[in-house]
């Protein structure tokens, strides 16, 4: 797996994951189906952030990593 998630993208994904986890954990959302969907989105955001790899970016040929000179 070639890295395709840059530092800024990684930080945004982690922040989104934490916010979504907190929304579900603090029971601010009262719809169980929506809670599961948000947990899945948060989990995917966290995993792709930690791995520096996003499969969707690969399919769309997007790379937010800085080019090394």
Buried (B, 14 or more C-beta within 10 A) or exposed (E): EEBBBBEEBBEBBBEBBEEBBEBBEEEEBEEEEEBEBBBEEBEBBBEBBEEBBBEEBEEEEEBBBEEEE
